Amino acid sequence: MKSAVEDTMSDFPRVTRDPDMMGGVACIRGMRVTVGMILGNLGAGVTVERLLELYPYLERDDLLEALRYGAWLASEREIRLETAA
C-alpha cells in the first residue's frame, strides 16, 4: 500500500525527491535542478523561454509541473486542534 506522500507524488511524475540527492529537496526528473530554483527564477521575471534556453535539458512540461507542485505546496492548510482542558 502506498503512503500518502507516495500517492501525492504520483500526481507529479516529473518531481522527484531523493534523500541522497540535493538533500531530498524536490527536483525535476532526478536531475540536480530544484523546483525551488525554477520557481525562484520565474518569480524573479525570468521567462519560460529563457529558462529553456539556459537549461536545454529541461522541457516546458518540467517547468509547468514545477509550478503545479509549488501551487500544491502553497495550498496546504493548518488545522488547529482543540487542547484538552
URCOR-V157246 format. One record per residue. RES is the residue in three letters. OMEGA is omega in degrees with one decimal (none if undefined). D_LAST is the distance of its C-alpha to the last C-alpha in Angstrom with 1 decimal. Layout:
RES;OMEGA;D_LAST, RES;OMEGA;D_LAST
//
This chain:
MET;-179.4;37.4, LYS;172.5;36.6, SER;178.9;33.3, ALA;179.7;31.6, VAL;178.9;33.1, GLU;179.8;36.6, ASP;178.7;36.4, THR;-178.7;35.6, MET;177.9;38.2, SER;174.3;40.8, ASP;-177.8;40.4, PHE;-174.4;41.8, PRO;179.4;44.7, ARG;179.6;46.2, VAL;-179.2;43.1, THR;176.8;42.8, ARG;-179.5;40.4, ASP;-178.7;41.8, PRO;-179.7;40.2, ASP;178.8;43.7, MET;177.0;44.8, MET;177.3;43.6, GLY;179.3;40.4, GLY;178.2;39.1, VAL;179.3;39.2, ALA;-179.6;40.1, CYS;177.9;43.9, ILE;174.4;46.6, ARG;176.0;48.4, GLY;178.4;47.9, MET;178.7;49.7, ARG;175.9;48.7, VAL;-174.5;48.0, THR;174.5;44.3, VAL;179.5;42.7, GLY;178.1;41.5, MET;179.6;45.1, ILE;-178.3;46.2, LEU;178.2;43.4, GLY;178.4;44.0, ASN;178.7;47.7, LEU;178.8;47.4, GLY;179.2;45.0, ALA;176.8;47.6, GLY;176.5;50.2, VAL;-177.1;52.0, THR;176.0;53.3, VAL;-178.8;53.0, GLU;-179.9;56.8, ARG;177.4;56.8, LEU;179.0;54.1, LEU;175.0;56.2, GLU;-177.6;59.2, LEU;-178.1;57.4, TYR;-173.3;55.9, PRO;177.9;58.6, TYR;174.6;56.8, LEU;176.8;53.9, GLU;179.3;54.3, ARG;179.5;53.2, ASP;175.2;50.8, ASP;-178.2;49.1, LEU;178.8;48.3, LEU;178.5;47.2, GLU;175.0;44.8, ALA;176.9;43.4, LEU;178.7;42.7, ARG;179.8;41.0, TYR;177.3;38.9, GLY;177.8;37.9, ALA;178.2;37.0, TRP;178.6;34.9, LEU;-178.2;33.0, ALA;-178.8;32.5, SER;176.9;31.1, GLU;175.5;28.0, ARG;-179.6;24.7, GLU;178.8;21.3, ILE;179.1;18.5, ARG;177.1;15.1, LEU;177.0;12.3, GLU;177.7;9.0, THR;178.6;6.3, ALA;-178.8;3.8, ALA;none;0.0
//
